[in-house]
Amino acid sequence: MNLNKYINIKSETLTNGLKLVLIDRTDINTVSINLSYKVGSRSEIPGKTGMAHLFEHLMFEGSKNIKKGDFDKICTLAGGTNNAYTTFDMTAYTMTLPTNQLELGLWLESDRMLEFSVNQHSLDTQKKVVTEEIRQTVFDQPYGRWRELLAVNAFSKSSPYSWEVHGSIENVESVELDELKDFYSRFYCPDNACISICGKFDSSNAIKFVQKYFGNIPASNRRNNTLNFSSSQQLSNTRASYLDSVPLTAVFNTFHIPGFKDDKVYLADIIANIAGGGRSSRLFCDLVESSQIASSVGAYVDKREDTSLLIFYAIANDTETTADSLNNELIRIISSFVVSPPNQEELNKTINQLPTQTAYEIQYSSGLADIASTQMLFWNDPERVYSLLDNYKKITIQELSEFAIEYLDLQKLVRIDVLPMA
């Protein structure tokens, strides 16, 4: 599918460094704004984890000209919706509005970028919100803590990936207002951000509004005191386990692979889909349907800029199944990719499935704006959107075989077991 025929993308960079992407979709009667900052948990330092996620929450607590609680109210009354998310590498703020409210949306976002306006009361409030969220989604969630063990067993303490995006409760509770101000000044600035506008709008007006509300915000002379990443920080051949309030044993097997800017992540996507993507996958057919040793299985790629992880998992089908027996079966399927590469039927099926998932995101203005911001932030090329659907179609069985041999090395496995409490 050649998206050049269907999607018109323009981009430019303001004098203060702000990247701007305009995506004309006359078939959509709304407009979506995506303001993404190149800041995530990998921008933090040990002892100060969770700040990026905490700041995502604080950005809704009011700004220079908007009182606490009014951001959502103004957006909703204008017929819009908004949201945000934080990853290891970026934080994105999204808004979808009626087309005649584009200027309002840009003003709302620029006001949050213009000046740090968080007070102690807002900080204290959001600390409680975020720490409660961590308790609910990690510590009180069945199988919720395994990723924290993965972080410290897959990366050394010197690595910016040795903690999860949400950070630790203790670190979040200890954040001071001055530390947040410093964090804001270094990362929440136009030269570290991209704004994408997608939908039905007049491009000349959009540029005029962006210049009006963002053009005079000064660039930051950021001090880069974040941790550098190197492959030497990757740990391998490690194993950890913990007791959890779960009925069945689970095993998670993880392998280091290149970061998302390397085209090899597309090979990893193919293998993950063939291994654990649905009821026809190798893991499901063998471990769930045939041997019935597992009740749930899966595989996916955890994509990050500097390095990614290819993860396979299985949850036992009964209380008698041990972690070692479950792991042996999981390893058997993983190893099959080395001794028996995907056949043409498996490859063709996956090549049809994965682009469909990307196409689903692109058909919505918010999804397309989100993808375009990512391409602009990390590749400085929003037109990469045009080729995203084709990245899988050129993959060969030989490439998949070579990838499996290189990266599915059992001597480099990171294994996490989740064990039921007695």
ABEGO torsion letter per residue (X at the ends): XBAAAABBBBBBBBAAGBBBBBBBBAABABBBBBBBBBBBAAABBBGABGAAAAAAAAAAAEBAABBBGAAAAAAAAAGBBBBBBBBAABBBBBBBBBAAAAAAAAAAAAAAAABBABBAAAAAAAAAAAAAAAAAAAAABBGAAAAAAAAAAABBAABAAABBAAEBAAAAAABBAAAAAAAAAAABBAAABBBBBBEBBBAAAAAAAAAAAAAABBBBBBBBABBBBBAAABBBGBBBBBBBBBABBBBBBBBBBBBAABAAAAAAAAAAAAAABEAABAAAAAAAAAAGABABBEBBBBBBAABBBBBBBBBBABAABBAAAAAAAAAAAAAAAAABBBBAAAAAAAAAAAAAAAAAAAABAAAAAAAAAAAAAAAGBAAAAAAAAAAAAABBAAAAAAAAAAABBAAABBBBBBBBBX
